[in-house]
Amino acid sequence: MNETPAAKKHSLILDNRRKLSLTGAEDVSGFNEESVAVKTSAGTLIIKGSGLHIDKLNLETGDVNVEGMINSLQYIGSDSSRSRFSKLFR
C-alpha cells in the first residue's frame, strides 16, 4: 500500500508589513531584494516588496522568516490543483 505523507501545517504571521513568519515551507525556489518564492504545503507563495531578505530558513521544520518592506503576498496553486484542461496549454 502506498501511503501519502500528511501535508505540513501552513500559517502566516505578518507584523507591520516588515516581518513575515511562515510555517509549512518545503523549499525556497528563488529570492532577491524584490521577491521571494517559497513552496509551501498550500502552494507556492510569492512575496513581493523592497529590501527583502531571509532572516531564518529551516526547511526541516518548515519555518521561514522574511524581513523588509512587504507589499504583496500571492499564492500560485500547486499542479494538483490545476485542471486537466489548463495542463494542455502549458
Buried (B, 14 or more C-beta within 10 A) or exposed (E): EEEEEEEBEBEBEBEEEEBBBBBBBBEBEEBEEEBBBBBBBBBBBBBBBEEBEBEEEEEEEBBBBBBBEBEEBEEEEEEEEEEEEEEEEE
